[in-house]
Amino acid sequence: MQVDAERQSGEGAGLIRAAELIERKRDGQELPGREIAELVLAYARGEVPDYQLAAFCMAVCFQGLSTAETFALTDAMVRSGETIDLATMLGRRVVDKHSTGGVGDKTTLAVGPIVASCGVPFGKISGRGLAHTGGTIDKLEAIPGFTVELSREQFLSQLREIGLGVIGTTANLVPADRKLYALRNVTGTIDSVALIAASIMSKKLATGASAIVLDIKVGNGAFMKSIETARALAEAMVALGRRAGREVTCLLTEMDQPLGRAVGYALEVREALATLRGEGPEDFTELVVELSARLLAMSDLGVDQAEARRLAGQAISSGSAGRTYERWIRAQGGDPDESKLLRASLIREVRSPRSGHIRRLDARAVGLAALHLGAGRRRKDDPIDHAVGIVCLRKRGDVIAEGEPLAEIHASDAGSADEAVNAVAAACEIGDEPPHQCGVLLETLGGS
């Protein structure tokens, strides 16, 4: 996916009839890759309005895209801006990971420092939140002073010196995806396998990562509600990666309940830091170590999965991952001092109405409750309150007595706190019998 001036200019884009393409896709026709590329590149230049791309995305949601169409869309988004061949520039095999979005998913904040502290470069372009799921960039911006706006030279220099950098989709890197990502969030066009695959893989391919681990969430708190749709997404992204010459492994992970305990930006940063100290929640720690081990095993260290897992554990226990985190945050202008993170002005407990086993903690309901507190966006230009959120003190499988706290609501005012208390209480089902339990990792697809 090399960029050249003629291709990037989107030759023939002036001849696009966007309405015609929308109609043909609405009617189930397969579009030539050249026409998809022209549409996307024209949109990136501002020649096609939001409402037409929104209509096109809705047609895609109903009709889908073929493998060839999905690749054309991905390729066009890559070609809409600059690319960075990290592997060539660093002379190393660079690894990256991505999550499809879930409630309480702050894995990058822990995985990046673990991998980098083991001597493997970890370079990543991340996005902002979609609907009830929080974005990595939004979480990092809860850290005072942290900036995701690095030049290409700054990004490369940081990867050489620290081995870790996370940036946002800038005006120069995949600008078409940046615009489309925000548009999908507010037009009901998030839940499309093709659009999700193209969005994720365009960022991965634009930065030239050699090996990619994809964490595909499955459950009612994720965009992929069923294991079948999650597999379809995994297969689409593995195919895109292989076509571009990348090694891709997909983990299907459970998202019927929040990951970890914290939901909300500053709260999640604190939980990631606790995990780097070896004090994180069991499910979150399990996933962080699994992702880190997969990335280390796909790197140029020449280690197998067992040794990679040992290295990840050692990075945590020795404190080297925590030290790498501090260097990373300072390098991007942030203050790594945990005490500087914002705190909500009001904390209210949700108490159990009865004794028993927690059989269900609805991830989507908890995510929406956090969204309504201010930890998320209803519209693409909404501000975020980094201090607010929810801490799930008990989760599925736990035993609780009547009156004991289920969760903490971190709010900015009494009205939103009351609403969140009721929402979280309704999200929790308590019964006499223990629920069926499963681990956070459901399946693995792809890989060599």
C-alpha positions in Angstrom: 0.0 0.0 0.0 2.6 2.6 -1.1 1.5 6.1 -1.6 2.3 7.9 -4.8 1.2 11.4 -5.9 -1.0 10.3 -8.7 -3.0 7.7 -6.7 -3.3 9.9 -3.6 -4.7 12.7 -5.7 -7.7 10.5 -6.5 -7.7 10.8 -10.2 -11.2 11.1 -11.7 -12.7 12.2 -8.4 -14.3 15.2 -10.0 -16.5 12.8 -12.0 -18.0 11.2 -8.9 -21.7 11.0 -8.8 -22.1 10.2 -5.1 -25.9 9.8 -5.2 -25.6 7.2 -7.9 -23.1 5.2 -5.9 -25.3 5.3 -2.9 -28.3 4.1 -4.9 -26.3 1.2 -6.5 -25.0 0.1 -3.1 -28.5 0.5 -1.6 -29.7 -1.9 -4.3 -27.1 -4.5 -3.5 -24.7 -3.9 -6.4 -21.0 -4.5 -6.1 -19.0 -1.3 -6.8 -15.7 -1.3 -8.6 -12.8 -0.5 -6.3 -11.9 2.6 -8.4 -15.3 4.1 -7.7 -15.1 3.4 -4.0 -11.6 5.0 -3.9 -12.8 8.1 -5.7 -15.7 8.5 -3.3 -13.5 8.2 -0.2 -10.7 10.4 -1.4 -13.2 13.1 -2.5 -14.8 12.9 0.9 -11.4 13.3 2.6 -10.8 16.5 0.5 -14.2 17.9 1.5 -15.7 17.5 -2.0 -18.5 15.1 -0.7 -20.7 16.3 2.2 -21.2 14.4 5.4 -24.8 13.6 4.6 -23.9 11.7 1.4 -21.2 9.6 3.1 -23.7 8.9 6.0 -26.1 7.6 3.4 -23.4 5.5 1.8 -22.4 4.0 5.1 -26.1 3.2 5.9 -26.3 1.4 2.5 -23.2 -0.5 3.5 -24.7 -1.5 6.8 -27.7 -3.0 5.0 -26.0 -4.5 2.0 -22.4 -5.2 3.2 -19.2 -5.0 1.1 -17.4 -7.8 -0.7 -13.8 -8.7 0.1 -12.7 -6.6 -2.9 -14.8 -3.6 -1.9 -13.6 -3.7 1.7 -10.0 -3.8 0.5 -10.6 -0.9 -1.9 -12.2 1.1 1.0 -9.2 0.3 3.3 -6.7 1.1 0.6 -8.3 4.4 -0.2 -8.3 5.5 3.5 -4.6 4.7 3.7 -4.0 6.6 0.5 -5.9 9.7 1.7 -2.8 10.7 3.7 0.8 9.9 4.5 2.1 6.5 5.5 4.9 5.6 7.9 6.9 2.4 7.2 7.9 1.9 10.9 9.6 -1.4 10.3 11.9 0.0 7.6 12.6 3.3 9.5 13.4 1.6 12.8 15.0 -1.5 11.3 12.9 -3.6 13.6 9.7 -5.7 13.5 7.1 -3.3 15.0 4.0 -4.7 16.8 0.6 -3.2 17.3 -2.7 -4.1 18.9 -6.3 -2.9 18.6 -9.5 -3.5 20.4 -12.9 -3.1 18.6 -14.2 -1.2 21.7 -15.7 -2.3 24.9 -16.8 -1.1 28.3 -13.9 -0.5 30.6 -11.3 -1.6 28.0 -8.1 0.3 28.8 -5.7 -2.5 27.6 -3.4 -0.3 25.5 -2.4 1.7 28.6 -1.0 -1.4 30.2 0.0 -3.6 27.2 2.1 -0.8 25.5 4.4 -0.3 28.5 4.8 -4.1 29.1 5.7 -4.8 25.5 8.1 -1.8 25.2 9.8 -2.7 28.5 10.6 -6.1 27.0 12.5 -4.3 24.2 9.9 -4.5 21.4 8.7 -1.3 19.6 5.0 -0.7 20.1 3.7 2.1 17.8 0.0 2.8 17.6 -2.6 5.1 16.1 -5.7 5.1 18.3 -9.2 6.5 18.0 -11.8 8.2 20.1 -14.8 6.8 21.7 -17.8 5.4 19.8 -21.2 5.5 21.5 -21.0 3.8 24.9 -17.4 2.5 24.4 -14.5 4.7 25.4 -11.6 5.5 23.1 -7.9 5.1 24.0 -7.2 8.7 23.0 -9.9 10.0 25.2 -8.5 8.0 28.1 -4.9 9.2 27.5 -6.2 12.8 27.4 -7.4 12.3 31.0 -3.7 12.5 31.9 -2.8 16.2 32.5 -0.7 17.6 29.6 -0.7 14.4 27.5 -0.8 15.1 23.8 -1.6 12.7 20.9 -0.6 15.3 18.3 3.0 14.2 17.4 4.8 14.9 14.1 6.1 11.9 12.2 9.6 12.8 13.2 8.6 13.0 16.9 6.7 9.7 16.7 9.7 7.9 15.2 12.2 9.5 17.7 10.0 8.4 20.6 9.8 4.9 19.3 13.6 4.8 19.0 14.2 6.2 22.4 11.4 4.6 24.5 10.0 1.9 22.3 6.4 3.2 22.8 4.2 5.8 21.1 0.5 6.3 20.8 -0.9 9.0 18.5 -4.3 10.0 17.2 -5.4 10.0 13.6 -3.9 13.3 12.5 -4.6 15.5 9.5 -1.8 13.6 7.7 -2.4 10.0 8.7 -5.6 8.3 7.4 -7.6 11.6 7.3 -10.5 9.8 5.5 -10.9 7.4 8.4 -10.7 10.2 10.9 -13.6 12.0 9.3 -15.6 8.8 8.7 -15.0 7.5 12.3 -16.6 10.6 13.8 -19.4 10.5 11.3 -20.3 6.8 12.0 -20.5 7.5 15.7 -23.4 9.9 15.3 -25.3 8.4 12.3 -26.1 4.8 13.5 -23.6 3.2 11.2 -21.1 1.7 13.6 -22.2 -1.9 13.5 -20.9 -2.9 10.1 -18.3 -5.6 9.8 -16.8 -4.0 6.6 -16.7 -0.5 8.0 -15.1 -1.6 11.3 -12.6 -3.8 9.5 -11.6 -1.0 7.1 -11.3 1.6 9.9 -9.1 -0.5 12.1 -6.9 -1.9 9.4 -6.4 1.4 7.6 -4.7 2.8 10.7 -2.7 -0.4 11.2 -1.4 -0.4 7.6 -0.7 3.3 7.5 1.8 3.0 10.3 3.5 0.0 8.9 3.2 -2.4 11.9 4.7 -5.8 11.0 2.6 -7.9 13.4 -0.9 -7.0 14.7 -3.0 -8.5 17.4 -6.7 -7.6 17.3 -8.9 -7.9 20.3 -12.4 -8.4 19.0 -15.0 -7.9 21.8 -18.1 -10.2 21.8 -21.2 -9.6 23.8 -23.9 -7.1 24.7 -21.4 -4.4 25.6 -19.6 -4.7 22.2 -20.4 -3.9 18.6 -20.2 -7.6 17.8 -23.0 -9.1 19.8 -22.5 -12.7 18.7 -19.5 -15.0 18.3 -20.6 -15.5 14.6 -20.3 -11.8 13.7 -17.1 -11.5 15.7 -15.6 -14.4 13.6 -16.7 -12.7 10.4 -14.9 -9.5 11.5 -11.8 -11.4 12.5 -11.8 -13.2 9.1 -12.2 -9.9 7.2 -9.3 -8.2 9.1 -7.0 -11.2 8.8 -7.7 -11.2 5.0 -6.9 -7.5 4.8 -3.7 -7.9 6.8 -2.5 -10.8 4.7 -3.3 -9.0 1.5 -1.0 -6.2 2.7 1.7 -8.6 3.8 1.1 -8.3 7.6 0.9 -11.0 10.3 -2.5 -10.7 12.0 -3.9 -12.7 15.0 -7.4 -12.1 16.3 -8.5 -12.8 19.9 -12.2 -13.0 20.5 -12.8 -11.8 24.1 -15.9 -11.6 26.3 -17.8 -8.3 26.7 -21.1 -9.2 28.4 -19.8 -7.5 31.5 -17.3 -4.6 31.8 -13.7 -5.4 31.5 -12.0 -4.8 34.9 -13.8 -2.7 37.4 -13.4 0.9 36.2 -15.5 2.6 33.5 -14.6 6.2 32.9 -11.5 7.9 31.8 -9.4 8.9 34.8 -10.7 5.9 36.7 -9.5 3.6 33.9 -6.1 5.2 33.9 -5.8 4.5 37.6 -6.8 0.9 37.0 -4.2 0.5 34.2 -1.5 1.8 36.6 -2.6 -0.6 39.3 -2.3 -3.4 36.8 1.2 -2.4 35.9 2.0 -2.7 39.7 0.5 -6.2 39.7 -2.6 -5.0 41.6 -5.2 -5.0 38.8 -8.5 -6.9 38.6 -8.2 -10.6 37.7 -10.0 -10.5 34.3 -8.2 -7.3 33.1 -4.8 -8.6 34.2 -5.5 -11.9 32.4 -6.3 -10.1 29.1 -3.3 -7.7 29.4 -0.9 -10.5 29.9 -2.4 -12.6 27.1 -2.2 -9.6 24.6 1.3 -8.8 25.7 2.5 -12.3 25.3 1.0 -12.6 21.8 2.7 -9.5 20.7 6.1 -10.5 22.2 5.8 -13.9 20.5 5.1 -12.2 17.1 8.0 -9.8 17.5 11.7 -10.3 16.5 12.7 -11.5 20.0 12.5 -15.1 18.8 10.5 -16.3 21.8 7.6 -18.7 22.0 4.3 -18.1 23.7 5.4 -19.6 27.0 8.6 -17.5 27.2 6.7 -14.4 26.1 4.2 -14.9 28.9 7.1 -15.2 31.4 8.6 -12.0 30.1 5.3 -10.1 30.4 4.9 -11.2 34.0 8.5 -10.3 34.8 8.0 -6.8 33.3 5.2 -6.3 35.8 6.8 -7.8 38.8 10.1 -6.1 38.3 8.5 -2.6 37.9 10.1 -2.1 34.5 6.6 -1.8 32.8 5.7 0.9 35.3 8.9 2.8 34.7 8.3 2.6 30.9 4.8 4.0 31.4 6.3 7.0 33.2 8.8 7.7 30.5 6.2 7.3 27.8 3.7 9.7 29.4 6.5 12.3 30.0 7.7 12.0 26.4 4.2 13.0 25.2 3.9 15.9 27.5 1.9 14.3 30.3 2.3 14.1 34.0 2.5 10.5 35.1 1.8 11.3 38.8 -1.4 9.4 39.6 -2.5 12.0 42.1 -2.8 14.6 39.4 -5.7 12.7 37.7 -9.1 14.4 38.1 -11.5 13.2 40.7 -15.3 13.5 40.6 -16.9 15.9 43.1 -19.5 13.4 44.2 -19.2 9.6 44.9 -22.3 7.6 45.6 -22.7 3.9 46.3 -25.0 1.4 44.6 -26.1 -1.1 47.3 -27.4 -4.6 46.8 -31.2 -5.0 47.3 -30.7 -8.7 48.4 -28.2 -11.4 49.2 -27.1 -13.9 46.6 -24.9 -14.5 43.6 -24.3 -11.9 41.0 -25.5 -13.6 37.8 -25.2 -10.8 35.4 -23.7 -7.3 35.1 -24.9 -5.8 31.8 -21.9 -4.2 30.1 -24.0 -2.1 27.7 -26.2 -0.7 30.5 -23.1 0.2 32.6 -21.5 1.8 29.6 -24.6 3.9 28.9 -24.8 4.9 32.5 -21.2 6.2 32.3 -22.0 7.9 29.0 -24.9 9.8 30.7 -22.6 10.8 33.5 -20.5 12.5 30.9 -17.9 9.8 30.2 -18.5 9.7 26.5 -20.1 11.5 23.6 -23.6 11.6 22.2 -22.5 13.8 19.4 -19.1 14.0 17.8 -18.3 17.5 19.2 -19.5 16.8 22.7 -17.1 17.5 25.6 -16.0 14.7 27.9 -15.8 14.8 31.7 -12.7 12.8 32.4 -13.4 12.6 36.2 -16.8 10.8 36.1 -17.6 7.1 35.7 -18.4 3.9 37.5 -16.4 1.5 39.6 -17.9 -2.0 39.6 -17.0 -3.3 43.1 -18.7 -6.7 42.4 -19.0 -8.6 39.2 -20.5 -11.8 37.8 -19.9 -14.8 40.0 -19.3 -12.8 43.2 -21.4 -13.4 46.3 -22.9 -10.4 47.9 -25.1 -9.7 51.0 -28.0 -7.4 51.2 -27.0 -3.8 51.6 -23.4 -4.3 50.6 -22.0 -2.0 47.9 -22.3 -3.2 44.3 -20.6 -0.2 42.6 -19.5 3.4 43.1 -20.9 6.2 41.0 -18.4 9.1 40.4 -20.5 12.0 39.3 -20.4 15.8 38.9 -23.9 16.4 40.3 -26.6 14.7 42.4 -29.1 14.4 39.5 -26.8 12.5 37.2 -25.6 10.4 40.2 -29.2 9.4 41.1 -29.8 8.3 37.5 -26.6 6.3 37.4 -27.4 4.6 40.7 -30.7 3.4 39.3 -29.2 2.3 35.9 -26.4 0.3 37.5 -28.8 -1.3 40.0 -31.0 -2.4 37.1 -28.0 -3.7 35.2 -27.2 -6.2 37.9 -29.1 -9.5 38.3 -28.7 -11.3 41.6 -30.0 -14.8 42.1 -29.7 -17.8 44.4 -27.6 -19.9 42.1 -24.1 -19.1 40.8 -23.9 -18.3 37.1 -22.0 -20.2 34.4 -18.5 -18.7 34.3 -16.2 -18.4 31.3 -12.7 -16.8 30.9 -12.2 -13.6 29.1 -10.5 -15.2 26.1 -13.1 -17.1 23.9 -11.3 -18.0 20.7 -8.1 -17.2 18.6 -8.1 -16.9 14.8 -5.3 -16.1 12.3 -1.6 -16.0 13.1 1.1 -18.0 11.5 
